[in-house]
Amino acid sequence: MLWGDVDITKRSIFRPEATSTHDWIGPPNPLSNLRPIVYHVPENETELEKRLRHLRQDTEDWNHDFWTKQNVMFTKEKDAFIFSQLNAKGLSVCDEQGRRRALNAEEMAVFYKSFLDTNRVRHADYNREWYRRNFTITLLMARVALNNMWKTVTDRHSRKKSSTPTT
């Protein structure tokens, strides 16, 4: 999938070995700035655990896509703003020594405020969805933990019953 001329589907090619027993966290993606996670698949994964893992992966992918698009858009708009401000002052992007010119903090604050104002609804929608997803993930994690505790208790109870001598 392309966003402008940038392939936003590009993920890290690094993967943990098949024998890995833990989640793997990779290096930050250069566009989204997020670290990809490859979730460990337990040998006897229950349907509930599978549902949780898939939701976590789907949320990570959704988050990566949002921040990749957001960061690419931010960079393009920031560069255009800097260019227009320098152009309005009669300056080129580079100085006589070939160094890139920059605007001061007050000048850049105008851009930052404008960018946030323009994208306010988009950010609010993102935050709502982020909280909704994380609440669902938290509830599923609690259900998995309770199921695992119940399984441990019932397994111990079953072993005690089977090891109790009959009189």
Rosetta blueprint (number, residue, H / E / L):
1 M L
2 L E
3 W E
4 G L
5 D L
6 V E
7 D E
8 I L
9 T L
10 K L
11 R L
12 S L
13 I L
14 F L
15 R L
16 P L
17 E L
18 A L
19 T L
20 S L
21 T L
22 H L
23 D L
24 W E
25 I E
26 G L
27 P L
28 P L
29 N L
30 P L
31 L L
32 S L
33 N L
34 L L
35 R L
36 P L
37 I E
38 V E
39 Y L
40 H L
41 V L
42 P L
43 E L
44 N L
45 E L
46 T L
47 E H
48 L H
49 E H
50 K H
51 R H
52 L H
53 R H
54 H H
55 L H
56 R H
57 Q H
58 D H
59 T H
60 E H
61 D H
62 W H
63 N H
64 H H
65 D H
66 F H
67 W H
68 T H
69 K H
70 Q H
71 N H
72 V H
73 M H
74 F H
75 T H
76 K H
77 E H
78 K H
79 D H
80 A H
81 F H
82 I H
83 F H
84 S H
85 Q H
86 L H
87 N H
88 A H
89 K L
90 G L
91 L L
92 S L
93 V L
94 C E
95 D L
96 E L
97 Q L
98 G L
99 R L
100 R E
101 R L
102 A L
103 L L
104 N L
105 A H
106 E H
107 E H
108 M H
109 A H
110 V H
111 F H
112 Y H
113 K H
114 S H
115 F H
116 L H
117 D H
118 T H
119 N L
120 R H
121 V H
122 R H
123 H H
124 A H
125 D H
126 Y H
127 N H
128 R H
129 E H
130 W H
131 Y H
132 R H
133 R H
134 N H
135 F H
136 T H
137 I H
138 T H
139 L H
140 L H
141 M H
142 A H
143 R H
144 V H
145 A H
146 L H
147 N H
148 N H
149 M H
150 W H
151 K H
152 T H
153 V H
154 T H
155 D H
156 R H
157 H H
158 S H
159 R H
160 K H
161 K H
162 S H
163 S H
164 T L
165 P L
166 T L
167 T L
